Structure formats: C-alpha cells, structure tokens
C-alpha cells in the first residue's frame, strides 16, 4: 500500500465529522425511553441510490415517449412509476406501527462486547420483512423478520471502551423492503444504562496473603508460600462438601478447604496494597484491573474474600451476589 493510499481523503473527513456532529445534535434532542412505537412522526423516508437511478430512468423514458409519441413507452413509464409508488407505501408501512422494547443489558468488561437485546412486536395481520437494527453510525446490522401479529428478538453488539455506568448509544432501525428503491429509518435513544467492569489483568500475580482474622490468633504465621488460597491437598476421609470442585475442574487437582487457615486468616483485596506498575501507565486503571482479576480468581476458588477501596469496605463473603457487588464497586470507583 502506498503512502497516498494510507492517508485519509481530505474531502471525506470533514463530511464524516459534520455527519457525526449532526447525529449527536439530533440524538440529544430525543427523549430517552426503553420502549417506543413507530409512527409517522418518528419514521423517515428517502430514496436510495437505486431509487434515484430509477427516477432518472423514468424521466428519460417519459421524455422519449413524448418526443416519439410511443404509446407503449407511456405504458412502461407509468407502470414502473406505479410500482415505485406502491413500493414506497409498502416500505414505509414495514416500520410504521412497529413497537420496539429494549431489555436491560447485562454488565460486561472493558474490551468485551455487550449484547443489547431488542424485542420487536407487531399487531399487523401481515408479516414485516427485512428489518435491520444497529448502533447509529455503525455498519454492523442485525436483520430479522416479524411474523403477523408476532414478535422477534434482535441482539446488537456494543463495544464499551471505558469502565463505569454508561448511557447506551442511540440505535437505528431501517428497511429497504420490498424494492430497495427507498430507505425508511428511525432513530431511537434508549434510557437504559450499561455497567462496564474494569478489564481483568491478563496475567495477574497470585492472590495476596491473608490477614489475621479478628477472632483468630493474631500471632499466627502466614501461609508458607505467602499466598492465601484457603485450600489444601485432599485427605482421605474429607467430606465431599469440603472438596473445592471448581479448582478440581480447572486444575485437575483434588483439593479440600483448609478450615483452620480460613479461621485464622481473612483474604482482603485492598487497593492500597496493589503492587507498582510501569511509569506512564494509568496507575488507577491498572490497579483496578488487577483487583478485578483477583476477584474473579477468588470466586473461581470459592474463597471468602473482602474488598477495600478508599471510602468503601465490603466484608469477606463469597457467591455470585458478592462477586457482582465487588465488580460493581470497581466499575463505579
């Protein structure tokens, strides 16, 4: 590829920038809502490129028929024009009267795609074909058909780039059915928000050593390896409920919970005790990524763990609810 081919077109770049600004201005004036019904006020229609070519062709046919007094030319011209008018009416009616409902999106991690589910409901007795949904300004379309007096489900992928509680981008629905000569579309601004967790560190260090519990022996020595794992090798006679099946499935090693260590020590994931990182990196984001990886690792091992952040402390616990609470605290910090 040559140098000139890699450079952006100076004429197209300002147009794209202007279009993005227009989209932001337009969507900012829309009222956020998770359910909307399409009607004449929020459904728009314009000819496509094939539609404009058809219009030019009809104009040429009409002029030629007038100049040469061709009766069959008149018939062909008005037949094609009638088909185009009927197609315009059918195309607009494909979206008109359709109800869109957004399901609350599940939390995701930075760098992972979030699937946003949209339910389409139709009360019309005839089916609707060729309906596409996408993020406004994106070219990744999801297409579906809606049966007569039925419903359909479409999933749209959203790629968040930062953590926190974020507003969903504006969505658009469009159709070119039946002839492709007209484009009918609508713009919809959802009210739901997406919770984005920090991206877990790819290769985190082992879990930190446990801290002496308040009710345990304060003089007890830490684990010999300096790492709190809360497990030990399986001993004959250990009850099955003490076996850590998650770790067995992952590592293929039969281990049991170390109740004595769990009573003496508590596993705390503390932001202030996370190690140092290379200069120039975003220190807070890297620390939160490591804590996120530790939370996931402790949950896989079914350990009791707590989380400490400046101004927030979650007591040691385990389970899905506790994991989500810790990840949410990291996302909103």
C-alpha positions as CSV (number, residue, x, y, z in Angstrom):
1,X,0.0,0.0,0.0
2,X,1.4,3.4,-1.0
3,X,1.7,6.4,1.3
4,X,-1.0,8.2,-0.6
5,X,-3.4,5.3,-0.2
6,X,-2.9,5.3,3.6
7,X,-3.7,9.0,4.0
8,X,-7.4,9.9,4.6
9,X,-9.2,11.7,1.9
10,X,-9.3,15.4,2.9
11,X,-12.7,15.8,1.3
12,X,-14.4,12.9,3.0
13,X,-13.0,13.5,6.5
14,X,-14.8,16.8,7.1
15,X,-18.1,15.3,5.8
16,X,-17.9,12.4,8.3
17,X,-17.1,14.8,11.1
18,X,-20.0,17.0,10.2
19,X,-22.3,14.0,10.0
20,X,-21.2,12.8,13.4
21,X,-21.9,16.3,14.9
22,X,-25.4,16.3,13.3
23,X,-26.1,12.9,14.7
24,X,-25.0,14.0,18.2
25,X,-27.2,17.1,18.0
26,X,-30.2,15.1,16.7
27,X,-30.0,12.4,19.3
28,X,-29.5,14.9,22.2
29,X,-33.0,16.3,21.4
30,X,-34.6,12.8,21.6
31,X,-36.3,11.8,24.8
32,X,-34.6,8.6,26.2
33,X,-37.0,5.7,26.6
34,X,-36.7,1.9,26.6
35,X,-39.9,1.3,24.6
36,X,-41.2,3.2,21.5
37,X,-43.9,2.8,18.9
38,X,-43.0,3.9,15.4
39,X,-45.5,6.2,13.6
40,X,-45.5,9.0,11.0
41,X,-43.7,11.4,13.4
42,X,-40.6,9.3,14.0
43,X,-40.3,7.3,10.8
44,X,-38.4,8.9,7.9
45,X,-38.1,8.0,4.2
46,X,-35.8,9.0,1.3
47,X,-34.9,7.4,-2.0
48,X,-31.8,5.2,-2.1
49,X,-29.2,5.4,-4.9
50,X,-31.1,2.7,-7.0
51,X,-34.2,4.8,-6.3
52,X,-32.6,7.9,-7.7
53,X,-31.5,5.9,-10.7
54,X,-35.0,4.6,-11.2
55,X,-36.3,8.2,-11.1
56,X,-33.8,9.3,-13.7
57,X,-34.7,6.3,-15.9
58,X,-38.4,7.1,-15.7
59,X,-37.7,10.7,-16.6
60,X,-35.8,9.7,-19.7
61,X,-38.5,7.2,-20.7
62,X,-41.2,9.9,-20.3
63,X,-39.2,12.4,-22.4
64,X,-38.6,9.8,-25.1
65,X,-42.2,8.7,-25.2
66,X,-43.4,12.3,-25.6
67,X,-40.9,13.1,-28.4
68,X,-41.6,9.9,-30.4
69,X,-45.3,9.5,-29.3
70,X,-44.7,6.0,-28.1
71,X,-47.9,4.6,-26.5
72,X,-46.0,1.5,-25.2
73,X,-43.4,3.9,-23.8
74,X,-46.1,5.6,-21.8
75,X,-47.4,2.3,-20.6
76,X,-44.0,1.2,-19.4
77,X,-43.1,4.5,-17.8
78,X,-46.3,4.7,-15.8
79,X,-46.2,1.0,-14.9
80,X,-42.8,1.4,-13.4
81,X,-43.8,4.6,-11.7
82,X,-46.8,2.9,-10.2
83,X,-44.6,0.0,-8.9
84,X,-42.3,2.6,-7.3
85,X,-45.1,4.4,-5.6
86,X,-46.6,1.1,-4.3
87,X,-43.1,0.1,-3.1
88,X,-42.7,3.4,-1.3
89,X,-46.0,2.8,0.6
90,X,-45.1,-0.8,1.5
91,X,-41.6,0.3,2.6
92,X,-42.9,3.0,4.9
93,X,-45.6,0.6,6.3
94,X,-43.0,-2.0,7.2
95,X,-41.7,0.1,10.1
96,X,-44.9,2.1,10.8
97,X,-46.8,0.6,13.7
98,X,-43.9,-1.5,15.0
99,X,-43.1,-1.4,18.7
100,X,-39.5,-1.7,19.9
101,X,-38.7,-2.7,23.5
102,X,-35.2,-2.8,25.0
103,X,-34.3,-5.4,27.6
104,X,-31.9,-4.3,30.4
105,X,-28.3,-5.2,29.3
106,X,-26.1,-7.4,31.4
107,X,-22.9,-5.9,32.8
108,X,-19.7,-6.5,30.8
109,X,-16.0,-5.9,30.9
110,X,-14.0,-3.3,29.1
111,X,-12.9,-4.7,25.8
112,X,-15.7,-7.2,25.6
113,X,-18.8,-6.9,23.5
114,X,-22.1,-6.3,25.3
115,X,-25.2,-7.8,23.7
116,X,-28.2,-5.5,23.8
117,X,-31.5,-7.3,23.1
118,X,-34.3,-5.5,21.4
119,X,-37.8,-7.1,21.1
120,X,-39.9,-6.2,18.1
121,X,-43.7,-6.5,18.4
122,X,-46.2,-6.2,15.6
123,X,-50.0,-6.1,15.8
124,X,-50.5,-6.1,12.0
125,X,-52.1,-9.1,10.3
126,X,-49.4,-9.2,7.6
127,X,-45.7,-10.0,8.2
128,X,-42.9,-7.5,8.1
129,X,-39.7,-8.4,6.2
130,X,-36.1,-7.1,6.1
131,X,-35.9,-5.0,9.3
132,X,-32.4,-4.1,10.4
133,X,-31.1,-2.7,13.7
134,X,-27.7,-1.2,14.5
135,X,-25.9,1.4,16.6
136,X,-26.4,4.8,14.9
137,X,-23.4,5.4,12.7
138,X,-22.3,1.7,12.7
139,X,-22.4,-0.6,9.7
140,X,-22.9,-3.8,11.8
141,X,-26.5,-4.6,11.1
142,X,-28.7,-7.3,12.6
143,X,-31.6,-8.3,10.3
144,X,-34.9,-10.0,11.1
145,X,-38.5,-10.6,10.0
146,X,-41.5,-10.1,12.2
147,X,-44.4,-12.5,11.7
148,X,-48.0,-11.3,11.5
149,X,-49.2,-10.3,15.0
150,X,-46.0,-11.8,16.3
151,X,-42.6,-10.7,17.7
152,X,-38.9,-11.1,17.1
153,X,-35.7,-10.6,19.0
154,X,-32.6,-8.9,17.8
155,X,-29.2,-8.6,19.5
156,X,-26.9,-5.6,18.9
157,X,-23.3,-5.7,19.8
158,X,-21.9,-2.7,21.7
159,X,-18.2,-2.3,22.5
160,X,-17.6,-0.1,25.5
161,X,-14.1,1.4,25.8
162,X,-14.2,2.7,29.4
163,X,-15.5,1.4,32.8
164,X,-18.4,2.8,34.7
165,X,-22.1,3.3,34.3
166,X,-22.6,4.4,30.8
167,X,-25.5,5.5,28.6
168,X,-26.3,3.3,25.7
169,X,-25.7,4.8,22.2
170,X,-28.5,5.8,20.0
171,X,-30.0,2.9,17.9
172,X,-31.4,3.0,14.5
173,X,-33.9,0.7,12.6
174,X,-34.3,0.7,8.9
175,X,-35.7,-1.3,6.0
176,X,-35.4,-1.3,2.2
177,X,-38.2,-3.8,1.6
178,X,-39.6,-4.5,-1.0
179,X,-37.8,-3.0,-4.0
180,X,-34.8,-1.3,-2.4
181,X,-35.6,2.0,-4.0
182,X,-36.5,3.7,-0.7
183,X,-34.8,3.7,2.7
184,X,-37.1,4.0,5.7
185,X,-35.5,4.5,9.1
186,X,-35.9,5.7,12.6
187,X,-33.6,6.8,15.4
188,X,-34.2,5.7,19.0
189,X,-32.4,6.8,22.1
190,X,-32.6,4.1,24.9
191,X,-32.9,5.2,28.6
192,X,-31.2,2.0,30.0
193,X,-27.6,2.2,31.1
194,X,-24.8,-0.3,30.8
195,X,-22.5,-1.1,33.7
196,X,-18.9,-1.8,32.5
197,X,-16.4,-3.6,34.8
198,X,-12.7,-3.0,34.5
199,X,-10.8,-5.3,32.2
200,X,-9.2,-8.1,34.3
201,X,-5.5,-8.2,34.1
202,X,-4.3,-10.9,31.7
203,X,-1.6,-12.4,33.9
204,X,-2.1,-11.3,37.5
205,X,0.2,-12.3,40.3
206,X,-1.1,-14.8,42.9
207,X,-3.7,-13.8,45.4
208,X,-2.3,-11.7,48.4
209,X,-1.6,-13.3,51.7
210,X,-4.4,-13.5,54.2
211,X,-4.7,-11.1,57.1
212,X,-5.2,-12.4,60.7
213,X,-8.9,-12.5,61.4
214,X,-10.3,-10.6,64.4
215,X,-11.4,-13.7,66.2
216,X,-8.3,-15.8,65.3
217,X,-4.8,-16.0,66.7
218,X,-3.1,-12.7,66.0
219,X,0.3,-14.3,66.3
220,X,-0.4,-17.0,63.7
221,X,2.1,-17.2,61.0
222,X,1.0,-16.6,57.4
223,X,0.8,-19.2,54.8
224,X,4.3,-20.6,53.9
225,X,4.0,-19.5,50.3
226,X,2.9,-16.0,51.2
227,X,-0.3,-16.6,49.3
228,X,-3.8,-17.1,50.6
229,X,-5.6,-19.9,48.9
230,X,-7.7,-21.4,51.6
231,X,-7.3,-24.9,50.3
232,X,-5.1,-27.9,51.0
233,X,-4.5,-31.3,49.4
234,X,-7.3,-33.8,49.7
235,X,-7.1,-36.1,52.7
236,X,-8.8,-39.5,52.8
237,X,-12.0,-39.1,54.8
238,X,-12.6,-35.5,53.9
239,X,-16.4,-34.9,53.3
240,X,-17.4,-34.3,49.7
241,X,-18.8,-30.9,50.7
242,X,-15.3,-29.7,51.6
243,X,-13.9,-30.5,48.2
244,X,-13.3,-27.4,46.0
245,X,-14.8,-28.7,42.8
246,X,-14.1,-25.5,40.8
247,X,-10.4,-25.9,41.3
248,X,-10.6,-29.7,40.6
249,X,-12.3,-28.9,37.3
250,X,-9.8,-26.2,36.4
251,X,-6.5,-27.7,37.5
252,X,-7.4,-31.4,37.8
253,X,-6.1,-31.4,41.3
254,X,-8.2,-32.8,44.2
255,X,-8.1,-30.3,47.0
256,X,-10.2,-29.5,50.1
257,X,-11.0,-26.3,52.0
258,X,-8.5,-25.6,54.7
259,X,-10.8,-24.7,57.6
260,X,-8.0,-24.0,60.0
261,X,-6.4,-21.4,57.7
262,X,-9.8,-19.9,56.9
263,X,-10.5,-19.4,60.6
264,X,-7.1,-17.8,61.2
265,X,-6.9,-15.6,58.2
266,X,-9.2,-13.5,56.0
267,X,-8.5,-12.7,52.4
268,X,-8.7,-8.9,51.7
269,X,-8.2,-7.4,48.3
270,X,-7.0,-3.9,49.1
271,X,-6.4,-1.2,46.5
272,X,-3.7,0.4,48.7
273,X,-1.7,-2.8,48.7
274,X,-1.7,-3.5,45.0
275,X,1.9,-3.5,43.5
276,X,3.5,-0.9,41.4
277,X,3.3,-0.6,37.6
278,X,5.4,0.8,34.8
279,X,5.7,4.5,34.5
280,X,3.4,6.2,32.0
281,X,0.6,3.7,32.5
282,X,-2.7,4.7,34.0
283,X,-2.0,3.7,37.6
284,X,-5.6,3.6,38.9
285,X,-6.9,1.6,35.9
286,X,-4.1,-1.0,36.2
287,X,-4.8,-1.4,39.9
288,X,-8.5,-1.8,39.3
289,X,-7.7,-4.4,36.6
290,X,-5.6,-6.4,39.0
291,X,-8.3,-6.3,41.7
292,X,-10.8,-7.4,39.1
293,X,-8.7,-10.4,38.2
294,X,-8.2,-11.3,41.8
295,X,-12.0,-11.1,42.5
296,X,-12.6,-13.5,39.6
297,X,-9.8,-15.8,40.8
298,X,-11.1,-15.9,44.3
299,X,-14.6,-16.6,43.1
300,X,-13.4,-19.5,40.9
301,X,-11.7,-21.0,44.0
302,X,-14.9,-20.4,46.0
303,X,-13.0,-18.4,48.7
304,X,-14.3,-15.9,51.1
305,X,-12.8,-12.5,50.3
306,X,-13.3,-8.9,51.1
307,X,-12.7,-5.7,49.1
308,X,-11.2,-2.4,50.4
309,X,-11.4,0.8,48.4
310,X,-10.9,4.3,49.8
311,X,-14.2,5.1,51.4
312,X,-15.7,1.6,50.8
313,X,-15.2,-1.7,52.5
314,X,-17.1,-4.9,51.6
315,X,-16.8,-7.6,54.3
316,X,-15.5,-11.1,53.3
317,X,-18.1,-13.3,51.7
318,X,-18.4,-15.5,48.6
319,X,-21.0,-16.3,46.0
320,X,-22.4,-14.7,42.8
321,X,-24.0,-11.7,44.6
322,X,-20.8,-10.8,46.4
323,X,-18.8,-11.1,43.2
324,X,-21.1,-8.8,41.4
325,X,-21.1,-6.3,44.3
326,X,-17.2,-6.2,44.2
327,X,-17.1,-5.8,40.4
328,X,-19.7,-3.1,40.6
329,X,-17.7,-1.2,43.2
330,X,-14.6,-1.4,41.0
331,X,-16.5,-0.2,38.0
332,X,-18.0,2.8,39.8
333,X,-14.9,3.8,41.7
